[in-house]
Amino acid sequence: MLPAKLHVLSRITESGLVAIVRTDHSSQASRIVEACAEGGAAAVEITFTVPGAAVVIEELAKRYPAQQMTLGAGTVLDPETARIAILAGAQFIVSPSLNTDTARLCNRYQIPYLPGAGTIRDIVEAMESGADIVKIFPGETLGPAFVKAARAPLPQALLMPTGGVSINNAAEWIKAGSVALGVGGNLTAGAKTGDFKSITDLARRFIAEIQEARG
Protein backbone atom coordinates (compact mmCIF):
# COMPACT_ATOMS: atom_id res chain seq x y z
CA MET A 1 0.00 0.00 0.00
CA LEU A 2 1.32 3.43 -0.98
CA PRO A 3 2.04 6.01 1.75
CA ALA A 4 -0.64 8.73 1.84
CA LYS A 5 1.53 11.34 0.11
CA LEU A 6 2.45 9.07 -2.78
CA HIS A 7 -1.18 7.99 -3.10
CA VAL A 8 -2.28 11.62 -3.47
CA LEU A 9 0.39 12.39 -6.05
CA SER A 10 -0.50 9.23 -7.94
CA ARG A 11 -4.18 10.18 -8.01
CA ILE A 12 -3.37 13.65 -9.37
CA THR A 13 -0.98 12.47 -12.07
CA GLU A 14 -2.94 9.39 -13.15
CA SER A 15 -6.17 11.37 -13.60
CA GLY A 16 -4.35 14.42 -14.94
CA LEU A 17 -7.16 16.78 -13.92
CA VAL A 18 -7.30 19.04 -10.86
CA ALA A 19 -10.66 20.84 -10.79
CA ILE A 20 -10.27 24.28 -9.19
CA VAL A 21 -13.27 25.54 -7.24
CA ARG A 22 -13.36 29.32 -6.87
CA THR A 23 -16.77 30.78 -6.01
CA ASP A 24 -18.38 33.42 -3.80
CA HIS A 25 -20.76 30.93 -2.19
CA SER A 26 -19.72 28.00 -0.02
CA SER A 27 -22.90 26.06 -0.82
CA GLN A 28 -22.15 26.39 -4.52
CA ALA A 29 -18.63 25.04 -3.93
CA SER A 30 -20.06 21.79 -2.61
CA ARG A 31 -22.32 21.40 -5.64
CA ILE A 32 -19.41 22.03 -8.01
CA VAL A 33 -17.37 19.32 -6.28
CA GLU A 34 -20.31 16.93 -6.55
CA ALA A 35 -20.60 17.65 -10.28
CA CYS A 36 -16.86 17.14 -10.77
CA ALA A 37 -16.97 13.84 -8.86
CA GLU A 38 -19.80 12.60 -11.07
CA GLY A 39 -17.65 13.46 -14.09
CA GLY A 40 -14.82 11.32 -12.80
CA ALA A 41 -12.51 14.06 -11.47
CA ALA A 42 -10.12 12.48 -8.97
CA ALA A 43 -8.77 15.71 -7.45
CA VAL A 44 -10.45 18.99 -6.51
CA GLU A 45 -8.83 22.16 -5.18
CA ILE A 46 -10.93 24.41 -2.93
CA THR A 47 -9.39 27.87 -3.00
CA PHE A 48 -9.17 29.93 0.16
CA THR A 49 -10.99 32.73 -1.64
CA VAL A 50 -14.16 30.65 -1.09
CA PRO A 51 -15.97 31.94 2.03
CA GLY A 52 -15.48 29.47 4.87
CA ALA A 53 -13.10 27.39 2.77
CA ALA A 54 -11.85 25.36 5.74
CA VAL A 55 -15.40 24.40 6.70
CA VAL A 56 -16.17 23.46 3.09
CA ILE A 57 -13.07 21.21 2.99
CA GLU A 58 -13.99 19.62 6.31
CA GLU A 59 -17.54 18.84 5.18
CA LEU A 60 -16.34 17.44 1.85
CA ALA A 61 -13.70 15.30 3.56
CA LYS A 62 -16.47 13.68 5.60
CA ARG A 63 -18.63 13.11 2.53
CA TYR A 64 -16.01 11.72 0.13
CA PRO A 65 -13.62 8.90 1.10
CA ALA A 66 -10.00 9.60 0.19
CA GLN A 67 -10.18 6.77 -2.37
CA GLN A 68 -13.05 8.53 -4.16
CA MET A 69 -11.95 12.17 -4.12
CA THR A 70 -8.61 13.81 -3.36
CA LEU A 71 -9.29 17.20 -1.75
CA GLY A 72 -6.81 20.05 -1.83
CA ALA A 73 -6.64 23.65 -0.69
CA GLY A 74 -5.67 26.45 -3.06
CA THR A 75 -4.61 30.09 -2.84
CA VAL A 76 -2.69 29.20 0.32
CA LEU A 77 -0.33 32.09 1.01
CA ASP A 78 1.25 31.11 4.32
CA PRO A 79 1.93 28.16 6.64
CA GLU A 80 -0.83 29.19 9.05
CA THR A 81 -3.46 28.80 6.33
CA ALA A 82 -1.84 25.57 5.17
CA ARG A 83 -2.08 24.07 8.66
CA ILE A 84 -5.74 25.08 8.97
CA ALA A 85 -6.44 23.43 5.61
CA ILE A 86 -4.59 20.24 6.54
CA LEU A 87 -6.44 19.95 9.84
CA ALA A 88 -9.71 20.42 7.95
CA GLY A 89 -8.83 17.48 5.70
CA ALA A 90 -6.90 18.92 2.75
CA GLN A 91 -4.64 16.30 1.19
CA PHE A 92 -2.55 18.70 -0.90
CA ILE A 93 -1.72 22.41 -0.77
CA VAL A 94 -1.52 24.80 -3.72
CA SER A 95 -0.04 28.32 -3.69
CA PRO A 96 0.14 31.02 -6.38
CA SER A 97 3.88 31.32 -5.68
CA LEU A 98 6.52 29.62 -3.57
CA ASN A 99 6.43 30.25 0.17
CA THR A 100 9.32 28.41 1.77
CA ASP A 101 7.72 28.33 5.22
CA THR A 102 4.64 26.69 3.71
CA ALA A 103 6.88 24.22 1.89
CA ARG A 104 8.60 23.33 5.17
CA LEU A 105 5.28 22.80 6.93
CA CYS A 106 3.91 20.61 4.16
CA ASN A 107 7.11 18.56 4.09
CA ARG A 108 6.91 18.18 7.88
CA TYR A 109 3.46 16.61 7.63
CA GLN A 110 4.15 14.82 4.31
CA ILE A 111 1.47 16.76 2.44
CA PRO A 112 2.13 17.40 -1.27
CA TYR A 113 2.92 21.05 -1.99
CA LEU A 114 2.21 22.63 -5.40
CA PRO A 115 3.54 26.22 -5.54
CA GLY A 116 3.18 28.47 -8.55
CA ALA A 117 6.13 29.38 -10.79
CA GLY A 118 6.47 31.57 -13.87
CA THR A 119 10.19 31.31 -14.68
CA ILE A 120 12.84 28.60 -14.87
CA ARG A 121 14.42 30.05 -11.75
CA ASP A 122 11.06 29.86 -9.93
CA ILE A 123 10.67 26.20 -10.94
CA VAL A 124 14.16 25.27 -9.70
CA GLU A 125 13.66 27.11 -6.40
CA ALA A 126 10.32 25.38 -5.89
CA MET A 127 11.85 21.97 -6.56
CA GLU A 128 14.79 22.71 -4.22
CA SER A 129 12.27 23.65 -1.53
CA GLY A 130 10.61 20.25 -1.82
CA ALA A 131 7.69 21.03 -4.14
CA ASP A 132 6.18 17.80 -5.42
CA ILE A 133 4.51 19.32 -8.47
CA VAL A 134 5.16 22.86 -9.68
CA LYS A 135 2.14 24.86 -10.80
CA ILE A 136 2.89 26.82 -13.99
CA PHE A 137 1.09 30.10 -13.40
CA PRO A 138 -0.36 32.11 -15.02
CA GLY A 139 -0.87 29.56 -17.77
CA GLU A 140 -2.73 31.92 -20.09
CA THR A 141 0.34 34.16 -20.26
CA LEU A 142 3.02 31.46 -20.43
CA GLY A 143 1.35 28.93 -22.73
CA PRO A 144 2.20 25.29 -23.55
CA ALA A 145 5.43 26.39 -25.27
CA PHE A 146 6.80 27.43 -21.87
CA VAL A 147 6.22 23.96 -20.44
CA LYS A 148 7.95 22.37 -23.42
CA ALA A 149 10.89 24.77 -23.12
CA ALA A 150 11.20 24.28 -19.35
CA ARG A 151 11.19 20.51 -19.69
CA ALA A 152 14.28 20.62 -21.94
CA PRO A 153 16.74 21.60 -19.16
CA LEU A 154 14.49 20.19 -16.41
CA PRO A 155 13.11 16.85 -17.65
CA GLN A 156 12.67 15.75 -14.02
CA ALA A 157 10.26 18.61 -13.27
CA LEU A 158 6.61 17.70 -12.71
CA LEU A 159 4.64 20.65 -14.10
CA MET A 160 0.94 21.48 -13.90
CA PRO A 161 -0.35 24.57 -15.73
CA THR A 162 -3.16 26.57 -14.18
CA GLY A 163 -4.96 29.47 -15.84
CA GLY A 164 -6.00 29.50 -19.46
CA VAL A 165 -6.40 25.72 -19.64
CA SER A 166 -9.48 24.85 -21.70
CA ILE A 167 -10.97 21.81 -23.40
CA ASN A 168 -9.59 23.19 -26.67
CA ASN A 169 -5.95 23.28 -25.56
CA ALA A 170 -5.85 20.49 -22.95
CA ALA A 171 -4.16 18.07 -25.34
CA GLU A 172 -1.56 20.67 -26.30
CA TRP A 173 -0.61 21.20 -22.64
CA ILE A 174 -0.26 17.46 -22.06
CA LYS A 175 1.80 16.90 -25.21
CA ALA A 176 4.09 19.75 -24.11
CA GLY A 177 4.98 17.70 -21.02
CA SER A 178 2.45 18.64 -18.30
CA VAL A 179 1.74 15.85 -15.79
CA ALA A 180 -1.65 17.31 -14.88
CA LEU A 181 -3.89 20.29 -15.65
CA GLY A 182 -5.40 22.72 -13.16
CA VAL A 183 -8.72 23.87 -14.58
CA GLY A 184 -10.97 26.47 -12.98
CA GLY A 185 -13.46 28.71 -14.76
CA ASN A 186 -13.21 26.85 -18.06
CA LEU A 187 -14.61 23.81 -16.24
CA THR A 188 -16.91 25.29 -13.59
CA ALA A 189 -18.49 28.27 -15.41
CA GLY A 190 -21.84 26.47 -15.60
CA ALA A 191 -22.28 26.92 -11.84
CA LYS A 192 -23.07 30.60 -12.38
CA THR A 193 -26.29 29.65 -14.17
CA GLY A 194 -27.01 26.52 -12.16
CA ASP A 195 -25.92 24.25 -15.01
CA PHE A 196 -24.00 21.69 -12.99
CA LYS A 197 -24.55 18.99 -15.61
CA SER A 198 -22.25 20.92 -17.94
CA ILE A 199 -19.51 20.67 -15.31
CA THR A 200 -19.95 16.89 -15.10
CA ASP A 201 -19.87 16.58 -18.89
CA LEU A 202 -16.82 18.82 -19.21
CA ALA A 203 -14.94 16.91 -16.51
CA ARG A 204 -15.47 13.71 -18.50
CA ARG A 205 -14.29 15.42 -21.69
CA PHE A 206 -11.16 16.81 -20.01
CA ILE A 207 -10.20 13.39 -18.67
CA ALA A 208 -10.79 11.82 -22.09
CA GLU A 209 -8.68 14.51 -23.81
CA ILE A 210 -5.86 14.01 -21.31
CA GLN A 211 -5.84 10.24 -21.72
CA GLU A 212 -5.94 10.48 -25.51
CA ALA A 213 -3.12 13.06 -25.58
CA ARG A 214 -0.98 10.73 -23.47
CA GLY A 215 -1.41 8.09 -26.13
C-alpha positions as CSV (number, residue, x, y, z in Angstrom):
1,M,0.0,0.0,0.0
2,L,1.3,3.4,-1.0
3,P,2.0,6.0,1.8
4,A,-0.6,8.7,1.8
5,K,1.5,11.3,0.1
6,L,2.4,9.1,-2.8
7,H,-1.2,8.0,-3.1
8,V,-2.3,11.6,-3.5
9,L,0.4,12.4,-6.1
10,S,-0.5,9.2,-7.9
11,R,-4.2,10.2,-8.0
12,I,-3.4,13.6,-9.4
13,T,-1.0,12.5,-12.1
14,E,-2.9,9.4,-13.2
15,S,-6.2,11.4,-13.6
16,G,-4.4,14.4,-14.9
17,L,-7.2,16.8,-13.9
18,V,-7.3,19.0,-10.9
19,A,-10.7,20.8,-10.8
20,I,-10.3,24.3,-9.2
21,V,-13.3,25.5,-7.2
22,R,-13.4,29.3,-6.9
23,T,-16.8,30.8,-6.0
24,D,-18.4,33.4,-3.8
25,H,-20.8,30.9,-2.2
26,S,-19.7,28.0,0.0
27,S,-22.9,26.1,-0.8
28,Q,-22.2,26.4,-4.5
29,A,-18.6,25.0,-3.9
30,S,-20.1,21.8,-2.6
31,R,-22.3,21.4,-5.6
32,I,-19.4,22.0,-8.0
33,V,-17.4,19.3,-6.3
34,E,-20.3,16.9,-6.6
35,A,-20.6,17.6,-10.3
36,C,-16.9,17.1,-10.8
37,A,-17.0,13.8,-8.9
38,E,-19.8,12.6,-11.1
39,G,-17.6,13.5,-14.1
40,G,-14.8,11.3,-12.8
41,A,-12.5,14.1,-11.5
42,A,-10.1,12.5,-9.0
43,A,-8.8,15.7,-7.4
44,V,-10.4,19.0,-6.5
45,E,-8.8,22.2,-5.2
46,I,-10.9,24.4,-2.9
47,T,-9.4,27.9,-3.0
48,F,-9.2,29.9,0.2
49,T,-11.0,32.7,-1.6
50,V,-14.2,30.7,-1.1
51,P,-16.0,31.9,2.0
52,G,-15.5,29.5,4.9
53,A,-13.1,27.4,2.8
54,A,-11.8,25.4,5.7
55,V,-15.4,24.4,6.7
56,V,-16.2,23.5,3.1
57,I,-13.1,21.2,3.0
58,E,-14.0,19.6,6.3
59,E,-17.5,18.8,5.2
60,L,-16.3,17.4,1.9
61,A,-13.7,15.3,3.6
62,K,-16.5,13.7,5.6
63,R,-18.6,13.1,2.5
64,Y,-16.0,11.7,0.1
65,P,-13.6,8.9,1.1
66,A,-10.0,9.6,0.2
67,Q,-10.2,6.8,-2.4
68,Q,-13.0,8.5,-4.2
69,M,-11.9,12.2,-4.1
70,T,-8.6,13.8,-3.4
71,L,-9.3,17.2,-1.7
72,G,-6.8,20.0,-1.8
73,A,-6.6,23.7,-0.7
74,G,-5.7,26.5,-3.1
75,T,-4.6,30.1,-2.8
76,V,-2.7,29.2,0.3
77,L,-0.3,32.1,1.0
78,D,1.3,31.1,4.3
79,P,1.9,28.2,6.6
80,E,-0.8,29.2,9.0
81,T,-3.5,28.8,6.3
82,A,-1.8,25.6,5.2
83,R,-2.1,24.1,8.7
84,I,-5.7,25.1,9.0
85,A,-6.4,23.4,5.6
86,I,-4.6,20.2,6.5
87,L,-6.4,19.9,9.8
88,A,-9.7,20.4,7.9
89,G,-8.8,17.5,5.7
90,A,-6.9,18.9,2.7
91,Q,-4.6,16.3,1.2
92,F,-2.6,18.7,-0.9
93,I,-1.7,22.4,-0.8
94,V,-1.5,24.8,-3.7
95,S,0.0,28.3,-3.7
96,P,0.1,31.0,-6.4
97,S,3.9,31.3,-5.7
98,L,6.5,29.6,-3.6
99,N,6.4,30.2,0.2
100,T,9.3,28.4,1.8
101,D,7.7,28.3,5.2
102,T,4.6,26.7,3.7
103,A,6.9,24.2,1.9
104,R,8.6,23.3,5.2
105,L,5.3,22.8,6.9
106,C,3.9,20.6,4.2
107,N,7.1,18.6,4.1
108,R,6.9,18.2,7.9
109,Y,3.5,16.6,7.6
110,Q,4.1,14.8,4.3
111,I,1.5,16.8,2.4
112,P,2.1,17.4,-1.3
113,Y,2.9,21.1,-2.0
114,L,2.2,22.6,-5.4
115,P,3.5,26.2,-5.5
116,G,3.2,28.5,-8.6
117,A,6.1,29.4,-10.8
118,G,6.5,31.6,-13.9
119,T,10.2,31.3,-14.7
120,I,12.8,28.6,-14.9
121,R,14.4,30.0,-11.7
122,D,11.1,29.9,-9.9
123,I,10.7,26.2,-10.9
124,V,14.2,25.3,-9.7
125,E,13.7,27.1,-6.4
126,A,10.3,25.4,-5.9
127,M,11.9,22.0,-6.6
128,E,14.8,22.7,-4.2
129,S,12.3,23.7,-1.5
130,G,10.6,20.3,-1.8
131,A,7.7,21.0,-4.1
132,D,6.2,17.8,-5.4
133,I,4.5,19.3,-8.5
134,V,5.2,22.9,-9.7
135,K,2.1,24.9,-10.8
136,I,2.9,26.8,-14.0
137,F,1.1,30.1,-13.4
138,P,-0.4,32.1,-15.0
139,G,-0.9,29.6,-17.8
140,E,-2.7,31.9,-20.1
141,T,0.3,34.2,-20.3
142,L,3.0,31.5,-20.4
143,G,1.3,28.9,-22.7
144,P,2.2,25.3,-23.6
145,A,5.4,26.4,-25.3
146,F,6.8,27.4,-21.9
147,V,6.2,24.0,-20.4
148,K,8.0,22.4,-23.4
149,A,10.9,24.8,-23.1
150,A,11.2,24.3,-19.4
151,R,11.2,20.5,-19.7
152,A,14.3,20.6,-21.9
153,P,16.7,21.6,-19.2
154,L,14.5,20.2,-16.4
155,P,13.1,16.8,-17.7
156,Q,12.7,15.8,-14.0
157,A,10.3,18.6,-13.3
158,L,6.6,17.7,-12.7
159,L,4.6,20.6,-14.1
160,M,0.9,21.5,-13.9
161,P,-0.3,24.6,-15.7
162,T,-3.2,26.6,-14.2
163,G,-5.0,29.5,-15.8
164,G,-6.0,29.5,-19.5
165,V,-6.4,25.7,-19.6
166,S,-9.5,24.9,-21.7
167,I,-11.0,21.8,-23.4
168,N,-9.6,23.2,-26.7
169,N,-6.0,23.3,-25.6
170,A,-5.9,20.5,-22.9
171,A,-4.2,18.1,-25.3
172,E,-1.6,20.7,-26.3
173,W,-0.6,21.2,-22.6
174,I,-0.3,17.5,-22.1
175,K,1.8,16.9,-25.2
176,A,4.1,19.8,-24.1
177,G,5.0,17.7,-21.0
178,S,2.5,18.6,-18.3
179,V,1.7,15.8,-15.8
180,A,-1.6,17.3,-14.9
181,L,-3.9,20.3,-15.6
182,G,-5.4,22.7,-13.2
183,V,-8.7,23.9,-14.6
184,G,-11.0,26.5,-13.0
185,G,-13.5,28.7,-14.8
186,N,-13.2,26.9,-18.1
187,L,-14.6,23.8,-16.2
188,T,-16.9,25.3,-13.6
189,A,-18.5,28.3,-15.4
190,G,-21.8,26.5,-15.6
191,A,-22.3,26.9,-11.8
192,K,-23.1,30.6,-12.4
193,T,-26.3,29.7,-14.2
194,G,-27.0,26.5,-12.2
195,D,-25.9,24.2,-15.0
196,F,-24.0,21.7,-13.0
197,K,-24.6,19.0,-15.6
198,S,-22.3,20.9,-17.9
199,I,-19.5,20.7,-15.3
200,T,-20.0,16.9,-15.1
201,D,-19.9,16.6,-18.9
202,L,-16.8,18.8,-19.2
203,A,-14.9,16.9,-16.5
204,R,-15.5,13.7,-18.5
205,R,-14.3,15.4,-21.7
206,F,-11.2,16.8,-20.0
207,I,-10.2,13.4,-18.7
208,A,-10.8,11.8,-22.1
209,E,-8.7,14.5,-23.8
210,I,-5.9,14.0,-21.3
211,Q,-5.8,10.2,-21.7
212,E,-5.9,10.5,-25.5
213,A,-3.1,13.1,-25.6
214,R,-1.0,10.7,-23.5
215,G,-1.4,8.1,-26.1
